[in-house]
Amino acid sequence: MSSSGPFPESAVEAGSKREFGFLAVVVIAILAATQSVDPGVMNIALASVSEDLGIQGFGLSMTASVGTLTLAATVIAVGAFADRIGVRKVIMLGLCFEIVGNLIVAFTPDFTILLVGRVIAGIGMGALFAGAFSMVPEIAGKKGVAKVIGQWTGMLYVLLIIFSIVGSILIGINWRFGFFLVPAICVVMLFVVPATLPETPRRGAKEFDTLGLCTLGLGMVLILLGVSFAAVSLTSPLFWGTILVGLILLGLWAVIEGKSRKASFPIKLFKSPVFVAAVLAGILWNFGESAMQLQSANFWQKVVDVPAGVVGVSQMPFLLAAVVAGFLGGALLAKGRSPVMVMSFGFLMMILGMLSVSFTTVDTTIAAFMPALILVGGGMVLVAVVQAREYVAEAPAKYLSAVVSSRTSVGQLGYSLGVALTSTIITIGITKDDGTVSNDPAAYADSFNTAMMATAGILLVGGIIVGILLAVGLKRRPNAAAAEDPELVPDLG
């Protein structure tokens, strides 16, 4: 049995022995940043798209979410496909999907064609993330997985800042120009990827588990849709019914994967305390990220009354802290620092950040939010770096891409939960007895404080559970050092 996880051969042990330089890290960071900036461009352009194409109500919501819903529904299937045909091939396909999808949106004459473009781009987003993450053990070599993950995460946020600024400028000229950014990056990467990244061997089951993956994809979409309905009503059958059906489908998927000889995902991985800890950590740090970024932006606009353009610039400390934490977290793990301690410190930073803005008033300024942005931005990435390393360490080589792809679905769920819960708390707080919504800034500030306190409480309880699971799981791992250095893995036959 492997020292790195519950399977005969872990992804860490199966990684490439060839040495790759920092350029390869930059390349996978560009791929991941492209996947992240794609929905960001859509969100920034949404108001202009709505006005130009006459999209309102449900159509506006679908425009904003269909790309990420497609991503969540297909990313594990795309990862399983990468296990069968090779990761680099899937990256190249993902680049093509992103180019085609975004160009369709850029030239779209109406709402229907726009949705087609966003669905195609969503598939491409999943392929780029699955491919970038799957390349980590391939390019890590003797540098160690943790160090590469830290460098990758830090560079990802550096590039995300750059791409977001460029995208905002292009959208400011014309919203259609903004959708040329991702295709331009992807065209360049079509030439760079083959020259800098290795191809992986074919792995996984010979046959494709179509039924299981379709069940999983539909279940994830229904759960995410159900969570989004929470902002409308927590008692609505639309909310509970959609989530219930989604959970039933996920349960069916687990049964199918557990019995199928052509399973695309190792369902017994959920017996590992470390993997369960990584899944919960992914939900929690994305939950905290969405709560801070979305609700601070809303507070500034509704209470402080600042222009939307200022909001984007004012959140820059959040991203800069994430950059520093990415490099720092990877370096700490590479030097043998305890993953439990690094992750716990990350959770503590996030909790303190939430609490620091849970006593706001109508007189609170943007400057008062800066410590919170730094704490949450840095803390979430410390958690994310440990989570990413344990995903790779626990993944069996045969299912590497499928397993690491699930990190995106987990993240989407956590982000959606953060948006839904905090938005619901604030909506309840500013709703009058007659059902109308109050425009009183003081009422909004009080509701915001409640949302931040609730988020801090969830992170505290969740962080303790994650810490216990991670500590127990790592103690059971026969040789924890093997997760970091493949050369330390003993040959156990």
C-alpha positions in Angstrom: 0.0 0.0 0.0 1.2 3.5 -0.8 2.5 5.8 1.8 0.8 8.7 0.3 -2.8 7.5 0.4 -5.3 4.7 0.6 -4.6 3.3 -2.9 -1.8 1.1 -4.3 -0.2 3.9 -6.2 -0.7 7.6 -5.6 -0.4 10.5 -8.1 2.7 11.8 -6.3 4.5 8.5 -6.8 3.5 8.3 -10.5 4.6 11.8 -11.3 7.2 12.5 -14.0 10.9 12.1 -13.0 11.8 14.7 -15.6 12.8 18.1 -14.2 10.7 21.2 -15.2 11.6 24.8 -14.5 9.5 27.7 -13.2 8.2 28.3 -16.8 6.1 25.2 -16.6 4.6 26.5 -13.3 3.8 29.8 -15.0 2.1 28.0 -17.9 -0.2 26.0 -15.7 -0.9 29.2 -13.7 -1.9 30.9 -16.9 -4.3 28.0 -17.7 -5.9 28.2 -14.3 -6.1 32.0 -14.3 -7.8 31.9 -17.7 -10.4 29.5 -16.2 -10.9 32.0 -13.3 -11.1 35.2 -15.3 -13.6 33.8 -17.8 -16.6 34.0 -15.5 -15.2 37.2 -14.1 -15.4 38.9 -17.5 -19.0 37.7 -17.8 -19.9 39.2 -14.4 -18.3 42.5 -15.1 -20.0 42.8 -18.5 -23.4 41.5 -17.3 -25.1 44.9 -16.9 -24.0 46.0 -20.4 -24.9 42.6 -21.9 -28.4 42.9 -20.3 -29.0 46.4 -21.7 -27.7 45.6 -25.2 -29.5 42.3 -25.7 -32.6 43.1 -23.6 -32.1 40.3 -21.1 -34.0 40.5 -17.8 -35.1 38.4 -14.9 -34.4 34.7 -15.2 -32.5 35.2 -18.4 -30.1 37.5 -16.6 -29.5 34.9 -13.9 -28.9 32.2 -16.5 -26.5 34.4 -18.4 -24.5 34.9 -15.2 -24.5 31.3 -14.1 -24.8 29.0 -17.1 -21.0 28.9 -17.7 -20.1 27.9 -14.1 -23.0 25.4 -14.0 -21.7 23.8 -17.1 -18.2 23.8 -15.5 -19.5 22.1 -12.3 -21.5 19.5 -14.3 -18.7 18.5 -16.7 -15.4 19.1 -15.0 -15.1 15.6 -13.4 -16.1 14.0 -16.7 -13.5 16.0 -18.5 -11.0 14.9 -15.9 -11.9 11.3 -16.4 -11.5 11.9 -20.1 -8.0 13.3 -19.5 -7.1 10.1 -17.6 -7.9 8.1 -20.7 -6.5 10.2 -23.6 -3.8 12.3 -21.8 -3.9 15.5 -19.9 -2.1 17.7 -22.4 -4.6 16.7 -25.2 -7.5 17.7 -22.9 -5.8 21.1 -22.2 -5.5 21.7 -26.0 -9.2 20.8 -26.4 -10.1 23.1 -23.5 -8.2 26.0 -25.2 -10.2 25.4 -28.4 -13.5 25.3 -26.5 -12.7 28.5 -24.7 -11.8 30.2 -27.9 -15.0 29.1 -29.7 -17.3 29.8 -26.7 -16.0 33.3 -26.0 -16.0 34.3 -29.7 -19.6 33.2 -30.0 -20.5 35.4 -27.0 -18.5 38.3 -28.5 -20.5 38.2 -31.8 -23.8 37.0 -30.4 -26.9 38.6 -31.9 -29.3 37.3 -29.1 -29.7 35.6 -25.8 -30.0 32.0 -27.1 -26.7 32.2 -29.0 -25.1 33.7 -26.0 -26.1 30.8 -23.8 -24.7 28.4 -26.4 -21.4 30.2 -26.2 -21.3 30.2 -22.4 -22.0 26.4 -22.3 -19.1 25.7 -24.7 -16.8 28.0 -22.7 -17.9 26.3 -19.5 -16.7 22.9 -20.8 -13.4 24.6 -21.8 -13.0 26.1 -18.3 -13.3 22.6 -16.8 -10.7 21.2 -19.1 -8.2 24.0 -18.4 -8.5 23.6 -14.6 -8.5 19.8 -14.7 -5.5 19.9 -16.9 -3.5 22.5 -15.0 -4.0 20.8 -11.6 -3.3 17.4 -13.1 0.1 18.7 -14.3 1.3 19.5 -10.8 2.8 16.1 -9.9 4.1 15.8 -13.5 6.2 18.9 -13.3 7.0 18.9 -9.6 9.9 16.4 -9.8 12.3 16.7 -6.8 11.0 20.2 -6.1 8.1 18.7 -4.2 4.4 19.0 -4.9 3.7 21.5 -2.1 6.3 24.0 -3.4 4.9 23.8 -6.9 1.3 24.2 -5.7 2.4 27.2 -3.7 4.1 28.8 -6.7 1.2 27.9 -8.9 -1.3 29.4 -6.6 0.7 32.6 -6.1 1.2 33.1 -9.8 -2.4 32.3 -10.5 -3.5 35.3 -8.4 -0.8 37.6 -10.0 -2.1 36.7 -13.4 -5.7 37.0 -12.3 -5.1 40.6 -11.2 -3.5 41.4 -14.6 -6.1 39.7 -16.6 -9.0 41.2 -14.6 -7.6 44.7 -15.1 -7.2 44.2 -18.9 -10.6 42.6 -19.1 -12.2 45.6 -17.3 -10.5 48.0 -19.6 -11.7 46.2 -22.7 -15.3 46.0 -21.3 -15.2 49.7 -20.6 -14.6 50.3 -24.3 -17.3 47.8 -25.4 -18.6 44.8 -23.6 -18.0 42.6 -26.7 -14.3 43.5 -26.6 -14.0 41.9 -23.2 -14.7 38.5 -24.7 -11.7 38.7 -26.9 -9.3 38.5 -23.9 -9.7 34.8 -23.1 -9.5 33.7 -26.8 -6.3 35.8 -27.2 -4.7 34.1 -24.3 -5.8 30.7 -25.4 -4.4 31.2 -29.0 -1.0 31.9 -27.5 -1.2 28.9 -25.2 -2.0 26.6 -28.1 1.6 27.1 -29.1 3.1 27.3 -25.6 1.5 24.2 -24.0 3.0 21.6 -26.4 6.5 23.2 -26.0 6.5 23.4 -22.2 4.3 20.6 -20.7 4.6 16.9 -20.9 2.0 14.4 -22.1 0.7 12.0 -19.5 0.3 8.3 -20.1 -3.2 6.9 -20.6 -4.7 5.6 -17.4 -8.1 4.9 -15.8 -10.7 2.3 -16.9 -10.8 1.3 -20.6 -14.5 2.0 -20.9 -16.1 5.3 -20.1 -18.7 5.4 -17.3 -21.3 7.4 -19.1 -24.2 6.7 -16.8 -22.3 7.5 -13.6 -20.9 10.7 -14.9 -24.2 11.9 -16.3 -25.8 11.2 -12.9 -23.1 13.1 -11.2 -23.3 16.1 -13.5 -27.0 16.4 -13.3 -26.9 16.0 -9.5 -24.3 18.8 -9.1 -26.3 21.2 -11.3 -29.5 20.6 -9.4 -27.8 21.2 -6.0 -26.2 24.4 -7.2 -29.5 25.6 -8.7 -31.2 24.7 -5.4 -28.7 26.6 -3.4 -29.2 29.7 -5.6 -32.9 29.5 -4.9 -32.2 30.0 -1.1 -31.9 33.7 -1.7 -35.6 33.7 -2.9 -37.1 31.6 -0.1 -35.7 29.0 2.4 -39.2 27.4 2.6 -39.9 27.2 -1.1 -40.4 23.7 -2.6 -38.1 24.9 -5.4 -35.3 25.3 -3.0 -35.7 22.0 -1.0 -37.0 19.9 -3.8 -34.2 20.8 -6.2 -31.5 20.1 -3.6 -33.2 16.8 -2.5 -33.3 15.5 -6.1 -29.7 16.5 -6.6 -28.6 14.7 -3.4 -30.5 11.6 -4.5 -28.7 11.7 -7.8 -25.3 12.0 -6.1 -26.2 9.0 -3.9 -27.1 7.1 -7.1 -23.8 8.1 -8.6 -21.9 6.8 -5.5 -23.7 3.5 -5.9 -22.9 3.3 -9.6 -19.3 4.1 -9.1 -18.9 1.7 -6.2 -20.2 -1.3 -8.3 -19.0 -0.4 -11.8 -15.9 -2.0 -13.3 -15.5 1.1 -15.5 -15.8 3.6 -12.7 -14.3 7.0 -13.5 -13.9 8.1 -9.9 -12.6 6.0 -6.9 -15.6 6.4 -4.6 -13.8 4.6 -1.7 -11.6 7.7 -1.5 -14.3 9.2 0.7 -13.3 6.7 3.4 -10.0 8.6 3.8 -10.2 11.3 6.6 -7.6 13.4 4.7 -9.7 13.5 1.5 -12.9 14.3 3.4 -11.0 17.0 5.2 -9.8 18.4 1.9 -13.3 18.4 0.5 -14.8 20.2 3.5 -11.9 22.7 3.5 -12.6 23.4 -0.2 -16.2 24.2 0.6 -15.3 26.4 3.6 -12.6 28.5 2.0 -14.7 29.2 -1.1 -17.6 29.9 1.3 -15.5 32.5 3.1 -14.2 34.0 -0.1 -17.6 34.6 -1.6 -19.0 36.1 1.7 -16.2 38.6 2.0 -15.8 39.6 -1.7 -19.5 39.9 -2.6 -20.9 41.4 0.6 -18.1 43.9 1.1 -18.6 45.1 -2.4 -22.3 45.4 -1.8 -21.8 47.2 1.5 -19.5 49.8 -0.1 -22.1 50.5 -2.8 -25.2 50.4 -0.6 -23.9 52.0 2.6 -20.7 53.9 1.8 -22.1 54.8 -1.7 -18.9 54.4 -3.8 -18.8 53.9 -7.6 -18.6 50.3 -8.9 -15.2 51.2 -10.5 -13.7 52.1 -7.1 -15.0 48.8 -5.6 -12.9 46.7 -8.0 -9.7 48.6 -7.2 -10.5 48.6 -3.4 -10.5 44.8 -3.3 -7.0 44.6 -4.6 -5.5 44.0 -1.2 -7.5 40.8 -1.1 -5.8 39.5 -4.2 -2.3 40.7 -3.2 -2.6 38.9 0.1 -3.6 35.8 -1.8 -0.5 36.1 -3.9 1.8 36.3 -0.9 0.0 33.5 0.9 0.3 31.2 -2.1 4.1 31.3 -2.2 4.4 31.3 1.6 2.1 28.4 2.1 3.9 26.3 -0.5 7.3 27.1 1.0 6.2 26.3 4.6 4.8 22.9 3.5 7.9 22.2 1.5 10.1 22.8 4.6 8.1 20.3 6.5 5.8 22.5 8.5 2.6 20.8 9.7 -0.3 20.9 7.2 -2.7 21.0 10.2 -0.9 24.1 11.6 -0.8 25.9 8.2 -4.4 25.2 7.5 -5.5 26.1 11.0 -3.7 29.4 10.8 -5.4 30.1 7.5 -8.9 29.4 9.1 -7.9 31.6 12.0 -7.0 34.5 9.7 -10.3 34.2 7.9 -12.3 34.1 11.1 -10.5 37.2 12.5 -11.1 39.0 9.1 -14.9 38.3 9.3 -15.1 39.4 12.9 -13.2 42.6 12.2 -16.0 43.8 10.0 -18.9 42.5 12.0 -19.4 45.8 13.9 -19.9 48.2 11.0 -22.0 51.3 11.0 -23.1 53.8 8.4 -19.9 55.7 9.2 -17.6 52.7 8.4 -15.2 53.6 5.5 -13.6 51.4 2.8 -10.3 51.8 4.7 -11.7 49.9 7.7 -12.2 46.9 5.5 -8.6 46.6 4.4 -7.4 44.4 7.3 -10.3 42.1 6.8 -9.6 41.8 3.1 -5.9 41.0 3.8 -6.7 38.5 6.5 -9.4 36.6 4.5 -7.5 36.8 1.2 -4.3 35.4 2.8 -6.1 32.9 5.1 -8.2 31.3 2.4 -5.1 30.7 0.2 -3.2 29.1 3.1 -6.2 26.7 3.5 -6.4 26.2 -0.3 -2.7 25.3 -0.7 -2.9 22.6 2.0 -6.2 21.4 0.4 -4.6 21.2 -3.0 -1.6 19.3 -1.8 -3.7 16.7 0.0 -5.9 16.2 -3.1 -2.8 15.3 -5.1 -1.4 13.2 -2.2 -4.6 11.2 -1.8 -5.4 10.7 -5.5 -4.6 7.3 -7.0 -2.5 7.8 -10.2 -5.1 5.9 -12.2 -7.8 8.5 -11.4 -5.7 11.6 -10.9 -7.4 14.0 -13.3 -10.9 12.9 -12.2 -10.1 13.4 -8.5 -8.4 16.7 -8.8 -11.2 18.0 -11.1 -13.7 17.4 -8.3 -11.9 20.2 -6.4 -13.6 22.7 -8.8 -17.1 21.2 -8.2 -16.5 21.4 -4.5 -15.3 25.0 -4.8 -18.4 26.0 -6.8 -20.6 24.5 -4.2 -18.9 26.4 -1.4 -18.9 29.7 -3.3 -22.6 29.3 -4.0 -23.4 28.5 -0.4 -21.6 31.6 0.7 -23.5 33.8 -1.7 -26.8 32.2 -0.8 -26.5 32.2 3.0 -25.1 35.7 3.4 -27.5 37.2 0.8 -30.4 35.5 2.5 -29.4 36.8 6.0 -29.1 40.4 4.6 -32.3 40.2 2.7 -34.2 39.0 5.8 -32.6 41.7 7.8 -33.6 44.6 5.5 -37.2 43.3 4.8 -39.9 45.1 6.7 -42.9 43.6 8.3 -45.1 44.4 5.3 -42.7 42.5 3.0 -41.1 45.6 1.4 -37.3 46.0 1.4 -35.8 48.9 3.4 -33.4 51.3 1.8 -32.1 52.4 5.2 -28.2 52.1 5.2 -28.3 51.4 9.0 -30.5 48.4 8.5 -28.2 47.1 5.8 -25.2 47.6 8.0 -26.8 45.6 10.9 -27.7 42.8 8.5 -24.2 42.8 7.1 -22.8 42.4 10.6 -25.1 39.4 11.2 -23.9 37.8 8.0 -20.3 38.2 8.9 -20.8 36.8 12.4 -22.6 33.8 11.0 -19.8 33.3 8.4 -17.2 33.5 11.2 -19.1 30.9 13.2 -19.4 28.5 10.3 -15.7 28.8 9.6 -14.8 28.2 13.2 -16.9 25.0 13.6 -15.9 23.8 10.1 -12.3 24.6 10.6 -12.2 22.5 13.9 -13.8 19.6 12.1 -11.4 19.8 9.2 -8.4 20.1 11.5 -9.4 17.0 13.5 -10.0 14.9 10.3 -6.7 16.1 8.8 -4.7 15.3 11.9 -6.3 11.9 12.3 -5.8 11.0 8.6 -2.2 12.2 8.5 -1.3 10.2 11.6 -2.7 7.1 9.9 -0.7 7.7 6.8 2.2 5.3 7.1 4.8 7.8 5.9 3.5 11.4 5.7 6.7 12.6 4.2 6.0 10.6 1.1 3.3 13.0 0.2 5.9 15.6 -0.2 9.0 13.7 -1.5 8.4 10.7 -3.8 11.9 9.5 -3.2 11.0 8.7 0.5 8.3 6.2 -0.5 9.4 2.7 0.5 8.7 -0.1 -1.9 5.9 -2.0 -0.2 5.3 -4.3 -3.1 
